[in-house]
Amino acid sequence: MHTPQDARQHTPATQRNREPILEVLMQVLPTTGSVLEVASGTGEHAVYFAPRLFPRQWIPSDPNPLHRASIAAWRKHVPCETLHPPLEIDVREPVWIVEKEIPFHPSPITAIVNINMLHISPWDACLGLMAGAGRILSSGGILYLYGPLKRDGKHTAPSNAAFDEYLRAQNSEWGVRNLEDVVTAASTHNLSLVNVYQMPANNFSVVFKVNYP
């Protein structure tokens, strides 16, 4: 049980999806360098992935201070030498903190991981993510996305259609995105689609690679 002072938050979906996601990450991530996780949420993915993806460095981030507190609490609860303190990153900002002088100097960022963000954020967040990935990643760098998506403008399951309606009722700027729109947004920042993996519970893993001319 968590104590009242414990800032750790828990998302049940993490327990269900972390192993399938890890399986894909182990296939697609560069073998060295740092992985920047954008919109880390509770931090449960970070503490699970970091030790299993050694020797890569894992840098979590989130714009929400409650989420950053949860990440820090999980990091204290499950220590890992390759898991860094959470950073404050809002993908819509024109310059992220990792592009500035920061208090630690991990190895170069060779991959960016973004799990379950696109459908619970404005479209501007997707555009900001692509712009940031294009600025930060060198040629050959990987951008990994996970979550529900439409394909050719159509939902892939009735449950996703219902989920989309639920999201839009919460916030008109939210909703399940169309994969082709995401691919188009990525292409404007030299990010080419490498692969799309069908995942459990009607989700997808989408992998992009930076290809500079």
C-alpha positions as CSV (number, residue, x, y, z in Angstrom):
1,M,0.0,0.0,0.0
2,H,1.1,3.6,-0.7
3,T,1.4,5.8,2.3
4,P,-0.5,9.1,2.4
5,Q,2.7,11.0,1.7
6,D,3.6,8.8,-1.2
7,A,3.3,10.7,-4.5
8,R,3.3,7.6,-6.7
9,Q,0.3,7.4,-9.0
10,H,-0.9,4.2,-10.7
11,T,-2.5,3.6,-14.1
12,P,-3.9,0.1,-14.6
13,A,-3.2,0.2,-18.3
14,T,0.5,0.3,-17.6
15,Q,0.5,-3.2,-16.1
16,R,-1.2,-4.5,-19.3
17,N,0.8,-2.8,-22.0
18,R,4.3,-2.5,-20.6
19,E,5.5,-5.9,-21.7
20,P,4.2,-5.7,-25.3
21,I,5.7,-2.2,-25.6
22,L,9.0,-3.3,-24.2
23,E,9.2,-6.1,-26.7
24,V,8.9,-3.6,-29.6
25,L,11.3,-1.1,-28.0
26,M,14.0,-3.8,-27.7
27,Q,13.6,-4.4,-31.4
28,V,13.7,-0.8,-32.6
29,L,15.7,1.4,-30.2
30,P,19.3,2.2,-30.9
31,T,21.6,0.1,-28.7
32,T,23.3,3.1,-27.1
33,G,22.5,6.6,-26.1
34,S,19.7,8.2,-24.2
35,V,16.0,7.7,-24.6
36,L,13.9,10.8,-23.9
37,E,10.4,9.8,-22.8
38,V,7.9,12.6,-23.5
39,A,4.7,12.7,-21.4
40,S,5.8,10.1,-19.0
41,G,2.7,10.3,-17.0
42,T,2.9,8.4,-13.7
43,G,6.4,7.2,-14.3
44,E,5.5,3.5,-14.1
45,H,6.7,2.9,-17.7
46,A,10.0,4.6,-16.9
47,V,10.8,2.5,-13.9
48,Y,9.9,-0.7,-15.8
49,F,11.8,0.1,-19.0
50,A,15.0,1.8,-17.7
51,P,16.6,-1.3,-16.1
52,R,15.5,-3.6,-18.9
53,L,16.9,-1.3,-21.6
54,F,20.3,-1.0,-19.9
55,P,22.9,0.4,-20.9
56,R,20.6,3.1,-22.5
57,Q,19.9,6.1,-20.3
58,W,16.2,6.9,-19.7
59,I,15.1,10.5,-19.3
60,P,11.5,10.9,-18.3
61,S,9.6,14.2,-18.7
62,D,6.1,15.6,-18.2
63,P,4.5,19.1,-18.2
64,N,2.3,18.2,-15.2
65,P,4.0,18.8,-11.8
66,L,1.8,16.0,-10.1
67,H,3.1,13.6,-12.7
68,R,6.7,14.7,-12.2
69,A,6.2,14.1,-8.4
70,S,4.9,10.7,-9.2
71,I,7.9,9.9,-11.5
72,A,10.3,11.1,-8.8
73,A,8.5,8.9,-6.2
74,W,8.6,5.8,-8.4
75,R,12.3,6.5,-9.1
76,K,13.0,6.6,-5.4
77,H,10.9,3.5,-4.8
78,V,12.6,1.5,-7.6
79,P,16.1,2.9,-8.0
80,C,17.9,2.5,-11.3
81,E,21.3,4.0,-12.2
82,T,20.2,4.7,-15.8
83,L,16.9,6.4,-14.8
84,H,17.3,10.2,-14.6
85,P,15.1,12.7,-12.7
86,P,12.0,13.9,-14.5
87,L,12.3,17.0,-16.6
88,E,9.5,19.6,-17.3
89,I,8.8,19.5,-21.1
90,D,5.8,20.9,-22.9
91,V,6.1,19.7,-26.4
92,R,4.5,22.8,-27.8
93,E,7.4,25.0,-26.6
94,P,9.8,26.0,-29.4
95,V,12.9,24.9,-27.4
96,W,12.9,22.0,-24.9
97,I,15.1,21.9,-21.8
98,V,17.2,19.1,-23.3
99,E,18.2,21.5,-26.0
100,K,19.6,24.0,-23.4
101,E,22.2,23.6,-20.7
102,I,21.0,21.1,-18.2
103,P,22.4,19.9,-14.9
104,F,23.5,16.5,-16.1
105,H,25.1,15.4,-19.3
106,P,23.8,12.0,-20.4
107,S,24.9,10.4,-23.7
108,P,23.3,11.9,-26.8
109,I,19.5,11.4,-27.2
110,T,19.2,8.7,-29.9
111,A,15.5,8.0,-29.4
112,I,12.2,9.7,-28.2
113,V,9.4,7.6,-26.8
114,N,5.8,8.9,-26.5
115,I,3.1,6.7,-25.0
116,N,-0.6,7.5,-24.9
117,M,-0.3,11.2,-25.5
118,L,-1.7,12.1,-28.9
119,H,-5.3,11.3,-28.2
120,I,-5.4,13.2,-24.9
121,S,-3.8,16.4,-26.0
122,P,-4.5,19.0,-28.7
123,W,-3.3,18.4,-32.2
124,D,-0.7,21.1,-31.6
125,A,1.0,18.7,-29.2
126,C,1.5,16.2,-32.0
127,L,3.0,19.0,-34.2
128,G,5.2,20.1,-31.4
129,L,6.4,16.5,-30.7
130,M,7.4,16.1,-34.4
131,A,9.2,19.4,-34.5
132,G,11.1,18.6,-31.3
133,A,12.1,15.2,-32.6
134,G,13.3,16.7,-35.8
135,R,15.4,19.2,-33.9
136,I,16.8,16.8,-31.2
137,L,17.4,13.6,-33.0
138,S,20.4,13.0,-35.3
139,S,20.1,11.1,-38.6
140,G,19.1,7.5,-37.7
141,G,17.4,8.6,-34.5
142,I,14.1,6.8,-33.6
143,L,10.7,8.3,-32.6
144,Y,8.4,5.7,-31.0
145,L,4.6,6.3,-30.5
146,Y,2.0,4.2,-28.8
147,G,-1.7,4.5,-28.6
148,P,-5.0,4.1,-30.4
149,L,-5.2,5.4,-34.0
150,K,-7.5,5.5,-36.9
151,R,-6.3,4.2,-40.3
152,D,-7.5,5.8,-43.5
153,G,-9.9,7.9,-41.4
154,K,-11.7,4.9,-39.9
155,H,-11.6,3.4,-36.4
156,T,-10.1,0.0,-36.1
157,A,-12.6,-1.3,-33.5
158,P,-16.0,-0.2,-32.1
159,S,-14.4,0.3,-28.7
160,N,-12.0,2.9,-30.2
161,A,-14.9,4.7,-31.8
162,A,-16.7,4.9,-28.4
163,F,-13.4,6.0,-26.7
164,D,-13.0,8.7,-29.3
165,E,-16.5,10.0,-28.6
166,Y,-15.8,9.9,-24.8
167,L,-12.5,11.9,-25.3
168,R,-14.1,14.6,-27.5
169,A,-16.9,15.0,-24.9
170,Q,-14.2,15.7,-22.3
171,N,-12.3,18.2,-24.5
172,S,-13.1,19.1,-28.1
173,E,-9.4,19.3,-28.9
174,W,-8.8,15.6,-27.9
175,G,-9.6,12.5,-29.9
176,V,-8.1,9.4,-31.6
177,R,-5.9,10.6,-34.4
178,N,-5.6,9.4,-38.0
179,L,-2.4,7.6,-38.6
180,E,-1.9,9.1,-42.0
181,D,-2.2,12.7,-40.5
182,V,0.5,11.8,-38.0
183,V,2.7,10.4,-40.7
184,T,2.3,13.6,-42.7
185,A,3.1,15.8,-39.7
186,A,6.2,13.7,-39.1
187,S,7.4,13.9,-42.7
188,T,7.7,17.7,-42.5
189,H,10.5,17.2,-39.9
190,N,12.5,14.5,-41.8
191,L,10.8,11.7,-39.9
192,S,10.1,8.7,-42.1
193,L,7.6,5.9,-41.1
194,V,9.5,2.6,-40.5
195,N,6.9,0.3,-39.2
196,V,3.4,0.0,-37.6
197,Y,2.8,-2.8,-35.1
198,Q,-0.6,-4.0,-34.1
199,M,-0.7,-4.1,-30.3
200,P,-3.1,-5.5,-27.7
201,A,-6.4,-3.7,-26.9
202,N,-6.6,-2.1,-30.4
203,N,-3.5,0.1,-30.0
204,F,-0.6,0.6,-32.3
205,S,3.2,1.0,-32.0
206,V,4.4,3.4,-34.7
207,V,8.1,3.8,-35.4
208,F,9.7,6.7,-37.3
209,K,13.4,7.2,-38.2
210,V,15.1,10.5,-38.8
211,N,16.4,10.7,-42.4
212,Y,18.3,13.9,-43.2
213,P,18.9,14.6,-46.9
